[in-house]
Amino acid sequence: MAGLEAVLSFQVLIFIVLGLLIGIVVGALPGISATVGVAVLLPFTFTLEPLTGMMLLLGIYGGAVYAGSIPAILIRAPGTPASAASVMDGHEMTKRGEASQALTISVIASCVGGLLGVVALGLFAPALAGFALSFGPAEYFMLAILALTVVASVAENNLIKGLLSGVLGFSIAMIGFDTIQAFPRFTFGTTDLAAGIQFIPVMIGLFAVSEAILQFENRQNISLTGSVISRFRPTFSWIKRLIPSSLLSSAIGFIVGVIPGTGGDIGSFVAYNESKRFARGEKHFGEGDPRGVSSAEAAKNAGTAGALVPMLTLGIPGDVTSAILIGAITVHGLRPGPALFTGSPDLVYGIFIGFFIAYLILLVIGLAGIKVWVKTIQAVPTQYLWPTVMVLSVIGAYALRASAFDVFVMLFFGVVGYFMIKGGFPVAPLIIGIILGPIAESGYRRTMLISGGSFDWLLQPIPLILLILTILSVAFSLLRTFGRSRR
């Protein structure tokens, strides 16, 4: 009750709204992720009360994760890594003149996923944190392999090209120091490559820069006119069609988010894959299916709440952003963990309630701002829009580490993405490979070192279950592809 009273104070509510607005701006800029926004604003919370400061940062977190889908849908330039899965159907809807509908789905699914995730956070935090703590190297390896079955579904029209794209992503992830023995690989004697290839510049290049090159080549205007900016009114049948994918993806996103080191990047792709697998009726995933947008959006926002579970209950960050949030708590003399629930219950339950309220406010802001997002893009002539995207992409890549090398990486993968699209190679498996490569490699090598070279760990309960799910996932995708080719 004290937590509710603290959250409903005028100061806390103002900082929630302020955080959401800042987060939306941060998330809508390609490359300036939620992590960057939270890190930049962290010092400003040191003079605030713990709950007030946390709600400002959580507002930025939730707002940025949602807003990353705005440029992803409108101009195929994900604002945050977790929004990469939204490109596949969201931008296709925009090309059909359905930008308003795609953005409406995005904000509703984002808030549904966020709200359900916060409810699950409040109900199951201690138990789920204990489950996440039980994950060792073997479990992480098998989880990564299971997630990689997304490649089979994302690229099921051409499995060979999809698998080649995924292998390329794995290879890129191996550049830099060996995760076990710190031995340099594929660095060619350069210090820049020794630190590895950062994911954000690659993502910006593959999606934003490659799209800009294609637009320059085709000299096409974005069709954001007339009916597109008119208000879209959801019908009951429309909502009913999206409910299954939103609920399933919210659960997947939250569970994946609970596992330390995963976050919404992986959760959104896994949820997209499973929604595509279990969707009924006519399917057009990857061609502008609204269920693809709702699944990716619900999962990534549910993952934000999932990432807070190990952070609050065990002091273990669920993702990079939650690691920064730990610093926001400890600077006030508090320590995340079981003692936080008994020593500062007002703060813990205030965070639960405040994050819930933040998503309710985000729903209002997001729906009210749909016309603003579209009109802003529409107001910029195409000859200025794509150069602007290129400038923002350079800023986003450089801001990651203040490194010119990351800008060159972004431009290089922009060219790679351009030729991949021209050659019919899907980009999504490459992104998935880069994300999951380090997790899979580190988990496998650590597991084999612990087991002394034995594969007995495959018979342990969790790895065995994940292995069975992986086999079923691949088999299902292959059978469906074979059936389509026969028809």
BELUR-V892960 format. One record per pair of residues at least 24 apart in sequence whose ideal C-beta (glycine too) atoms are under 10 Angstrom apart, sorted by the first residue. I is the first residue (numbers start at 1). J is the second residue. Records with the same first field share a line. If there is no record, write none. Layout:
I=J ; J
//
This chain:
1=346 ; 349
2=345 ; 346 ; 347 ; 349 ; 350
3=51 ; 344 ; 345 ; 346 ; 347 ; 348 ; 349 ; 350 ; 351 ; 352 ; 353 ; 354
4=346 ; 349 ; 350 ; 352 ; 353 ; 354 ; 357
5=346 ; 350 ; 353
6=49 ; 50 ; 51 ; 52 ; 55 ; 346 ; 347 ; 349 ; 350 ; 353 ; 354
7=51 ; 52 ; 55 ; 346 ; 349 ; 350 ; 351 ; 352 ; 353 ; 354 ; 355 ; 356 ; 357 ; 358
8=350 ; 353 ; 354 ; 357
9=49 ; 51 ; 52 ; 350
11=48 ; 49 ; 51 ; 52 ; 55
12=48 ; 49 ; 51 ; 52 ; 53 ; 54 ; 55 ; 56 ; 350 ; 353 ; 354 ; 357
13=52 ; 55 ; 354 ; 357 ; 358 ; 361
14=52 ; 55 ; 56
15=45 ; 48 ; 49 ; 51 ; 52 ; 53 ; 54 ; 55 ; 56 ; 57 ; 58 ; 59 ; 354
16=52 ; 55 ; 56 ; 58 ; 59 ; 62 ; 63 ; 354 ; 355 ; 357 ; 358 ; 360 ; 361 ; 362
17=55 ; 56 ; 59 ; 63 ; 358 ; 361 ; 362 ; 364 ; 365
18=55 ; 56 ; 59 ; 60 ; 63
19=45 ; 53 ; 54 ; 55 ; 56 ; 57 ; 58 ; 59 ; 60 ; 61 ; 62 ; 63 ; 64 ; 358 ; 361
20=55 ; 56 ; 58 ; 59 ; 60 ; 61 ; 62 ; 63 ; 64 ; 66 ; 67 ; 358 ; 359 ; 361 ; 362 ; 364 ; 365 ; 366
21=59 ; 60 ; 63 ; 67 ; 361 ; 365 ; 369
22=56 ; 57 ; 59 ; 60 ; 63 ; 64
23=56 ; 57 ; 58 ; 59 ; 60 ; 61 ; 62 ; 63 ; 64 ; 65 ; 66 ; 67 ; 68 ; 358 ; 362
24=59 ; 60 ; 62 ; 63 ; 64 ; 66 ; 67 ; 68 ; 70 ; 79 ; 362 ; 365 ; 366 ; 369 ; 373
25=60 ; 63 ; 64 ; 67 ; 79
26=60 ; 61 ; 63 ; 64 ; 67 ; 68 ; 79 ; 80
27=60 ; 61 ; 62 ; 63 ; 64 ; 65 ; 66 ; 67 ; 68 ; 69 ; 70 ; 71 ; 72 ; 78 ; 79 ; 80 ; 82 ; 83
28=63 ; 64 ; 66 ; 67 ; 68 ; 69 ; 70 ; 71 ; 72 ; 74 ; 77 ; 79 ; 80 ; 83 ; 373 ; 376 ; 392
29=64 ; 67 ; 68 ; 70 ; 71 ; 77 ; 79 ; 80 ; 392 ; 393 ; 395 ; 396 ; 399
30=68 ; 71 ; 72 ; 75 ; 77 ; 78 ; 79 ; 80 ; 83 ; 200 ; 203 ; 204 ; 207 ; 208 ; 209 ; 389 ; 390 ; 392 ; 393 ; 394 ; 395 ; 396 ; 397 ; 410
31=77 ; 78 ; 79 ; 80 ; 81 ; 200 ; 201 ; 203 ; 204 ; 205 ; 208 ; 392 ; 393 ; 394 ; 395 ; 396 ; 397 ; 398 ; 399 ; 400 ; 406 ; 410
32=64 ; 68 ; 79 ; 80 ; 200 ; 392 ; 395 ; 396 ; 399 ; 400
33=64 ; 65 ; 68 ; 78 ; 79 ; 80 ; 81 ; 82 ; 83 ; 199 ; 200 ; 203 ; 320 ; 321 ; 396 ; 399 ; 400
34=60 ; 61 ; 62 ; 63 ; 64 ; 65 ; 66 ; 67 ; 68 ; 79 ; 80 ; 81 ; 82 ; 263 ; 264 ; 304 ; 319 ; 320 ; 321 ; 324
35=60 ; 61 ; 64 ; 80 ; 81 ; 200 ; 263 ; 319 ; 320 ; 321 ; 322 ; 323 ; 324 ; 400
36=60 ; 64 ; 80 ; 200 ; 320 ; 321 ; 324 ; 396 ; 399 ; 400
37=61 ; 63 ; 64 ; 67 ; 80 ; 321 ; 324
38=64 ; 320 ; 321 ; 322 ; 323 ; 324 ; 325 ; 327 ; 328
39=320 ; 321 ; 323 ; 324 ; 327
40=324 ; 399
41=324 ; 328
42=324 ; 325 ; 327 ; 328 ; 331
43=328 ; 331
45=325 ; 327 ; 328 ; 331 ; 332
46=327 ; 328 ; 331 ; 332
48=328 ; 332
49=332 ; 347
50=328 ; 329 ; 331 ; 332 ; 333 ; 334 ; 344 ; 346 ; 347 ; 350 ; 351
51=332 ; 344 ; 346 ; 347 ; 348 ; 349 ; 350 ; 351 ; 353 ; 354
52=350 ; 354
53=325 ; 328 ; 329 ; 331 ; 332
54=325 ; 328 ; 329 ; 332 ; 347 ; 350 ; 351 ; 354 ; 355
55=350 ; 351 ; 353 ; 354 ; 355 ; 357 ; 358
56=328
57=321 ; 324 ; 325 ; 327 ; 328 ; 329
58=118 ; 304 ; 305 ; 308 ; 321 ; 325 ; 328 ; 351 ; 354 ; 355 ; 358
59=354 ; 355 ; 357 ; 358 ; 359 ; 361 ; 362
60=321 ; 358
61=304 ; 307 ; 308 ; 319 ; 321 ; 322 ; 324 ; 325 ; 355 ; 358
62=110 ; 111 ; 114 ; 117 ; 118 ; 301 ; 304 ; 305 ; 355 ; 358 ; 359 ; 361 ; 362
63=110 ; 358 ; 359 ; 361 ; 362 ; 365 ; 366
64=304 ; 321
65=110 ; 113 ; 114 ; 263 ; 264 ; 268 ; 297 ; 300 ; 301 ; 303 ; 304 ; 321 ; 362
66=106 ; 107 ; 109 ; 110 ; 111 ; 113 ; 114 ; 297 ; 300 ; 301 ; 304 ; 359 ; 362 ; 363 ; 365 ; 366
67=106 ; 107 ; 110 ; 362 ; 365 ; 366 ; 369 ; 373
68=106 ; 110 ; 264 ; 297 ; 300
69=102 ; 103 ; 105 ; 106 ; 107 ; 109 ; 110 ; 268 ; 293 ; 296 ; 297 ; 300 ; 301 ; 366
70=99 ; 102 ; 103 ; 106 ; 107 ; 366 ; 369 ; 370 ; 372 ; 373 ; 374 ; 376 ; 377
71=207 ; 208 ; 373 ; 377 ; 389 ; 392
72=102 ; 106 ; 207 ; 208 ; 293 ; 296 ; 297
73=98 ; 99 ; 101 ; 102 ; 103 ; 105 ; 106 ; 293 ; 297 ; 373 ; 374 ; 377
74=99 ; 102 ; 103 ; 222 ; 224 ; 228 ; 373 ; 374 ; 376 ; 377 ; 378 ; 385
75=207 ; 208 ; 211 ; 212 ; 215 ; 222 ; 224 ; 377 ; 380 ; 385 ; 386 ; 388 ; 389
76=207 ; 208 ; 210 ; 211 ; 212 ; 214 ; 215 ; 222 ; 389
77=203 ; 204 ; 207 ; 208 ; 209 ; 210 ; 211 ; 212 ; 386 ; 389 ; 390 ; 392 ; 393 ; 396
78=200 ; 203 ; 204 ; 206 ; 207 ; 208 ; 431
79=204 ; 208 ; 392 ; 396
80=200 ; 203 ; 264 ; 265 ; 300
81=199 ; 200 ; 202 ; 203 ; 204 ; 263 ; 264 ; 265 ; 266 ; 268 ; 300 ; 431 ; 434 ; 435
82=253 ; 263 ; 264 ; 265 ; 266 ; 267 ; 268 ; 269 ; 296 ; 297 ; 299 ; 300 ; 301 ; 303 ; 304 ; 319
83=203 ; 207 ; 264 ; 265 ; 268 ; 296 ; 297 ; 300
84=199 ; 203 ; 206 ; 207 ; 265 ; 268 ; 269 ; 272 ; 296 ; 300 ; 427 ; 428 ; 431 ; 432 ; 435
85=150 ; 154 ; 249 ; 264 ; 265 ; 266 ; 267 ; 268 ; 269 ; 270 ; 271 ; 272 ; 273 ; 292 ; 293 ; 295 ; 296 ; 297 ; 299 ; 300 ; 428 ; 431 ; 432
86=110 ; 268 ; 272 ; 292 ; 293 ; 294 ; 295 ; 296 ; 297 ; 300
87=206 ; 207 ; 208 ; 211 ; 292 ; 293 ; 296 ; 427 ; 428 ; 431
88=154 ; 269 ; 272 ; 276 ; 285 ; 286 ; 287 ; 288 ; 289 ; 292 ; 293 ; 296 ; 426 ; 427 ; 428
89=272 ; 276 ; 284 ; 285 ; 286 ; 287 ; 288 ; 289 ; 290 ; 291 ; 292 ; 293 ; 294 ; 295 ; 296
90=288 ; 290 ; 292 ; 293 ; 296 ; 297
91=207 ; 211 ; 222 ; 288 ; 293
92=284 ; 285 ; 286 ; 287 ; 288 ; 289 ; 292 ; 293
93=228 ; 287 ; 288 ; 289 ; 290 ; 292 ; 293
94=222 ; 223 ; 224 ; 228 ; 288 ; 374 ; 377
95=220 ; 222 ; 223 ; 288
96=223 ; 228 ; 287 ; 288
97=223 ; 224 ; 225 ; 226 ; 227 ; 228
98=223 ; 227 ; 228 ; 232 ; 288 ; 290
99=222 ; 223 ; 224 ; 225 ; 227 ; 228 ; 229 ; 232 ; 370 ; 373 ; 374 ; 377 ; 378
100=224 ; 227 ; 228 ; 229 ; 230 ; 231 ; 232 ; 233 ; 370 ; 371 ; 373 ; 374
101=228 ; 232 ; 233 ; 234 ; 238 ; 288 ; 290 ; 293 ; 370
102=228 ; 232 ; 288 ; 290 ; 292 ; 293 ; 294 ; 297 ; 370 ; 374
103=228 ; 232 ; 293 ; 366 ; 367 ; 369 ; 370 ; 371 ; 373 ; 374
104=231 ; 232 ; 233 ; 234 ; 238 ; 290 ; 293 ; 366 ; 367 ; 370
105=232 ; 234 ; 238 ; 239 ; 242 ; 246 ; 290 ; 291 ; 292 ; 293 ; 294 ; 296 ; 297 ; 298
106=293 ; 294 ; 296 ; 297 ; 298 ; 301 ; 366 ; 370 ; 373
107=297 ; 362 ; 363 ; 364 ; 365 ; 366 ; 367 ; 368 ; 369 ; 370 ; 373
108=234 ; 239 ; 242 ; 246 ; 294 ; 297 ; 298 ; 363 ; 366 ; 367
109=242 ; 245 ; 246 ; 249 ; 250 ; 290 ; 291 ; 293 ; 294 ; 295 ; 296 ; 297 ; 298 ; 299 ; 300 ; 301 ; 302
110=246 ; 293 ; 294 ; 296 ; 297 ; 298 ; 299 ; 300 ; 301 ; 302 ; 304 ; 359 ; 362 ; 363 ; 366
111=297 ; 298 ; 301 ; 358 ; 359 ; 360 ; 361 ; 362 ; 363 ; 364 ; 365 ; 366 ; 367
112=242 ; 243 ; 246 ; 247 ; 249 ; 250 ; 294 ; 297 ; 298 ; 301 ; 302 ; 359 ; 363
113=246 ; 247 ; 249 ; 250 ; 251 ; 252 ; 253 ; 254 ; 264 ; 267 ; 268 ; 271 ; 294 ; 295 ; 296 ; 297 ; 298 ; 299 ; 300 ; 301 ; 302 ; 303 ; 304 ; 305 ; 359
114=250 ; 253 ; 254 ; 297 ; 298 ; 300 ; 301 ; 302 ; 303 ; 304 ; 305 ; 355 ; 356 ; 358 ; 359 ; 360 ; 362 ; 363
115=250 ; 301 ; 302 ; 305 ; 355 ; 356 ; 357 ; 358 ; 359 ; 360 ; 362 ; 363
116=246 ; 247 ; 249 ; 250 ; 251 ; 253 ; 254 ; 298 ; 301 ; 302 ; 305 ; 359
117=250 ; 251 ; 253 ; 254 ; 257 ; 258 ; 298 ; 299 ; 300 ; 301 ; 302 ; 303 ; 304 ; 305 ; 306 ; 307 ; 308 ; 309 ; 355 ; 356 ; 359
118=254 ; 301 ; 302 ; 304 ; 305 ; 306 ; 308 ; 351 ; 352 ; 353 ; 354 ; 355 ; 356 ; 357 ; 358 ; 359
119=250 ; 254 ; 302 ; 305 ; 352 ; 356
120=250 ; 251 ; 254 ; 255 ; 257 ; 258 ; 302 ; 305 ; 306 ; 309
121=254 ; 257 ; 258 ; 302 ; 304 ; 305 ; 306 ; 307 ; 308 ; 309 ; 312 ; 313 ; 351 ; 352 ; 355 ; 356
122=305 ; 348 ; 349 ; 351 ; 352 ; 353 ; 355 ; 356
123=352
124=254 ; 258 ; 309
125=258 ; 305 ; 306 ; 308 ; 309 ; 310 ; 311 ; 312 ; 313 ; 314 ; 341 ; 348 ; 352
126=309 ; 312 ; 313 ; 314 ; 338 ; 341
127=309 ; 313
128=254 ; 255 ; 257 ; 258 ; 259 ; 306 ; 309 ; 310 ; 313
129=258 ; 260 ; 308 ; 309 ; 310 ; 311 ; 312 ; 313 ; 314 ; 315 ; 316 ; 318 ; 337 ; 338
130=309 ; 310 ; 313 ; 314
131=255 ; 258 ; 259 ; 309 ; 310 ; 462
132=255 ; 257 ; 258 ; 259 ; 260 ; 261 ; 262 ; 306 ; 309 ; 310 ; 313 ; 314 ; 316 ; 318
133=258 ; 259 ; 260 ; 310 ; 313 ; 314 ; 316
134=461 ; 462
135=258 ; 259 ; 260 ; 261 ; 262 ; 443 ; 462
136=443 ; 446 ; 447 ; 450 ; 457 ; 460 ; 462 ; 463
137=439 ; 442 ; 443 ; 444 ; 445 ; 446 ; 447 ; 448 ; 449 ; 450 ; 451 ; 457 ; 463
138=443 ; 444 ; 446 ; 447 ; 448 ; 450 ; 451 ; 457 ; 458 ; 460 ; 462 ; 463 ; 464 ; 466
139=259 ; 443 ; 447 ; 457 ; 460 ; 461 ; 462 ; 463 ; 465 ; 466
140=259 ; 260 ; 261 ; 262 ; 436 ; 439 ; 440 ; 442 ; 443 ; 444 ; 446 ; 447 ; 463 ; 466
141=436 ; 439 ; 440 ; 441 ; 442 ; 443 ; 444 ; 445 ; 446 ; 447 ; 448 ; 457 ; 463 ; 466
142=440 ; 443 ; 444 ; 447 ; 457 ; 458 ; 460 ; 462 ; 463 ; 464 ; 465 ; 466 ; 467 ; 468 ; 469 ; 470
143=256 ; 259 ; 261 ; 262 ; 266 ; 270 ; 436 ; 439 ; 440 ; 443 ; 462 ; 463 ; 466 ; 469 ; 470
144=262 ; 266 ; 432 ; 435 ; 436 ; 437 ; 438 ; 439 ; 440 ; 441 ; 442 ; 443 ; 444 ; 466 ; 470
145=436 ; 439 ; 440 ; 443 ; 444 ; 463 ; 466 ; 467 ; 469 ; 470 ; 473 ; 474
146=270 ; 273 ; 436 ; 465 ; 466 ; 467 ; 468 ; 469 ; 470 ; 471 ; 472 ; 473 ; 474
147=256 ; 262 ; 266 ; 267 ; 269 ; 270 ; 273 ; 432 ; 435 ; 436 ; 439 ; 440 ; 466 ; 470 ; 473
148=269 ; 270 ; 429 ; 432 ; 433 ; 435 ; 436 ; 437 ; 440 ; 470 ; 473 ; 474
149=270 ; 273 ; 274 ; 277 ; 432 ; 469 ; 470 ; 471 ; 472 ; 473 ; 474 ; 475 ; 476 ; 477
150=266 ; 269 ; 270 ; 271 ; 272 ; 273 ; 274 ; 276 ; 277 ; 428 ; 429 ; 431 ; 432 ; 436 ; 473 ; 477
151=269 ; 273 ; 426 ; 428 ; 429 ; 430 ; 432 ; 433 ; 436 ; 474 ; 477
152=273 ; 277 ; 429 ; 473 ; 474 ; 475 ; 476 ; 477 ; 478 ; 480 ; 481
153=269 ; 272 ; 273 ; 274 ; 275 ; 276 ; 277 ; 285 ; 286 ; 428 ; 429 ; 473 ; 474 ; 476 ; 477 ; 480 ; 481
154=269 ; 272 ; 273 ; 276 ; 285 ; 286 ; 426 ; 427 ; 428 ; 429 ; 431 ; 432 ; 477
155=286 ; 424 ; 425 ; 426 ; 427 ; 428 ; 429 ; 477 ; 481
156=276 ; 285 ; 286 ; 426 ; 477 ; 478 ; 480 ; 481 ; 484
157=286 ; 424 ; 426 ; 481 ; 484 ; 485
158=424 ; 425 ; 426 ; 481
159=474 ; 477 ; 478 ; 481
160=425
161=420 ; 423 ; 424 ; 425 ; 426 ; 429
162=425 ; 426 ; 428 ; 429 ; 430 ; 432 ; 477
163=429 ; 433
164=420 ; 425 ; 426 ; 429 ; 430
165=420 ; 425 ; 426 ; 427 ; 428 ; 429 ; 430 ; 431 ; 432 ; 433
166=426 ; 428 ; 429 ; 430 ; 431 ; 432 ; 433 ; 434 ; 436 ; 437
167=429 ; 430 ; 433 ; 437
168=416 ; 420 ; 425 ; 429 ; 430 ; 433 ; 434
169=202 ; 427 ; 428 ; 429 ; 430 ; 431 ; 432 ; 433 ; 434 ; 435 ; 436 ; 437
170=429 ; 430 ; 432 ; 433 ; 434 ; 436 ; 437 ; 438 ; 440 ; 441
171=430 ; 433 ; 434 ; 437
172=196 ; 197 ; 199 ; 202 ; 409 ; 413 ; 416 ; 430 ; 433 ; 434 ; 437
173=197 ; 199 ; 202 ; 433 ; 434 ; 435 ; 436 ; 437 ; 438 ; 439 ; 440 ; 441
174=434 ; 437 ; 438 ; 441
175=434 ; 437
176=438
178=441 ; 442 ; 445
179=437 ; 438 ; 439 ; 441 ; 442 ; 443 ; 445 ; 446
180=441 ; 442 ; 445 ; 446 ; 449
181=445
190=405
191=405
192=403 ; 404 ; 405 ; 406 ; 408 ; 409
193=405 ; 409
195=401 ; 403 ; 405 ; 406
196=438
197=405 ; 406 ; 409 ; 412 ; 413 ; 434
198=397 ; 400 ; 401 ; 403 ; 405 ; 406 ; 409 ; 410 ; 434
199=265 ; 400 ; 431 ; 434 ; 435 ; 438
200=396 ; 397 ; 399 ; 400 ; 401 ; 406 ; 409 ; 410
201=393 ; 394 ; 396 ; 397 ; 398 ; 400 ; 401 ; 403 ; 405 ; 406 ; 407 ; 408 ; 409 ; 410 ; 411 ; 412 ; 413 ; 414
202=397 ; 406 ; 409 ; 410 ; 412 ; 413 ; 414 ; 416 ; 417 ; 430 ; 431 ; 434
203=265 ; 396 ; 397 ; 410 ; 413 ; 417 ; 427 ; 430 ; 431 ; 434 ; 435
204=389 ; 392 ; 393 ; 394 ; 396 ; 397 ; 400 ; 406 ; 407 ; 409 ; 410 ; 411 ; 413 ; 414 ; 417
205=393 ; 397 ; 406 ; 407 ; 408 ; 409 ; 410 ; 411 ; 412 ; 413 ; 414 ; 415 ; 416 ; 417 ; 418
206=410 ; 413 ; 414 ; 416 ; 417 ; 418 ; 420 ; 421 ; 427 ; 428 ; 430 ; 431 ; 434
207=393 ; 413 ; 414 ; 417 ; 427 ; 428 ; 431
208=386 ; 389 ; 390 ; 392 ; 393 ; 396 ; 397 ; 410 ; 414 ; 417
209=386 ; 389 ; 390 ; 393 ; 394 ; 397 ; 410 ; 411 ; 412 ; 413 ; 414 ; 415 ; 416 ; 417 ; 418
210=413 ; 414 ; 415 ; 416 ; 417 ; 418 ; 419 ; 420 ; 421 ; 422 ; 427
211=386 ; 389 ; 414 ; 417 ; 418 ; 421
212=385 ; 386 ; 387 ; 388 ; 389 ; 390 ; 393 ; 414 ; 418
213=386 ; 390 ; 414 ; 415 ; 417 ; 418 ; 419 ; 421 ; 422
214=386 ; 417 ; 418 ; 421 ; 422
215=382 ; 385 ; 386 ; 389
216=382 ; 383 ; 386 ; 387 ; 390
217=418 ; 422
219=382 ; 383
220=382
221=378 ; 381 ; 382 ; 383 ; 385
222=374 ; 377 ; 378 ; 380 ; 382 ; 385 ; 386
223=378
224=373 ; 374 ; 375 ; 376 ; 377 ; 378 ; 379 ; 380 ; 385
225=374 ; 378
226=378
228=374 ; 378
229=370 ; 371 ; 372 ; 373 ; 374 ; 375 ; 377 ; 378
230=371 ; 374
231=367 ; 370 ; 371
232=367 ; 370
238=290
239=294
241=279 ; 280 ; 281 ; 290 ; 291 ; 294
242=275 ; 290 ; 291 ; 293 ; 294 ; 295 ; 298
243=291 ; 294
244=275 ; 278 ; 279 ; 280 ; 291 ; 294 ; 295
245=271 ; 272 ; 274 ; 275 ; 276 ; 278 ; 279 ; 285 ; 289 ; 290 ; 291 ; 292 ; 293 ; 294 ; 295 ; 296 ; 297 ; 298 ; 299
246=271 ; 275 ; 291 ; 294 ; 295 ; 297 ; 298 ; 299 ; 302
247=294 ; 295 ; 298
248=274 ; 275 ; 277 ; 278 ; 279 ; 294 ; 295 ; 298 ; 299
249=274 ; 275 ; 291 ; 294 ; 295 ; 296 ; 297 ; 298 ; 299 ; 300 ; 301 ; 302 ; 303
250=294 ; 295 ; 297 ; 298 ; 299 ; 301 ; 302 ; 303 ; 305 ; 306
251=298 ; 299 ; 302 ; 306
252=295 ; 298 ; 299 ; 302 ; 303 ; 306
253=295 ; 296 ; 297 ; 298 ; 299 ; 300 ; 301 ; 302 ; 303 ; 304 ; 305 ; 306
254=298 ; 299 ; 301 ; 302 ; 303 ; 304 ; 305 ; 306 ; 307 ; 309
255=299 ; 302 ; 303 ; 306 ; 309
256=299 ; 300 ; 302 ; 303 ; 306 ; 307 ; 318
257=299 ; 300 ; 301 ; 302 ; 303 ; 304 ; 305 ; 306 ; 307 ; 308 ; 309 ; 310 ; 318 ; 319 ; 322
258=303 ; 305 ; 306 ; 307 ; 308 ; 309 ; 310 ; 313 ; 318
259=303 ; 306 ; 307 ; 309 ; 310 ; 318 ; 319 ; 439
260=307 ; 309 ; 310 ; 311 ; 314 ; 316 ; 317 ; 318 ; 319 ; 322 ; 323
261=307 ; 310 ; 316 ; 317 ; 318 ; 319 ; 320 ; 438 ; 439 ; 442
262=303 ; 306 ; 307 ; 318 ; 319 ; 435 ; 436 ; 439
263=300 ; 303 ; 304 ; 306 ; 307 ; 317 ; 318 ; 319 ; 320 ; 321 ; 322 ; 435
264=296 ; 299 ; 300 ; 301 ; 302 ; 303 ; 304 ; 306 ; 307 ; 318 ; 319 ; 321
265=300 ; 303 ; 319 ; 431 ; 432 ; 434 ; 435 ; 436
266=299 ; 300 ; 303 ; 319 ; 432 ; 435 ; 436 ; 439
267=296 ; 298 ; 299 ; 300 ; 301 ; 302 ; 303 ; 304 ; 306 ; 307 ; 319
268=295 ; 296 ; 297 ; 298 ; 299 ; 300 ; 301 ; 302 ; 303
269=295 ; 296 ; 299 ; 300 ; 428 ; 429 ; 431 ; 432 ; 435 ; 436
270=295 ; 299 ; 432
271=295 ; 296 ; 297 ; 298 ; 299 ; 300 ; 302 ; 303
272=296 ; 297 ; 299 ; 300 ; 428
273=428 ; 432 ; 473 ; 477
274=299 ; 473
275=299
276=477
277=473 ; 476 ; 477 ; 480
286=426 ; 428
301=359 ; 362
304=355 ; 359
305=352 ; 355 ; 356 ; 359
308=336 ; 351 ; 352 ; 355
310=336
311=336 ; 337 ; 340
312=336 ; 337 ; 338 ; 340 ; 341 ; 347 ; 348 ; 351 ; 352
313=337 ; 338 ; 340 ; 341 ; 348
314=338
315=339 ; 340
325=351
390=414
//
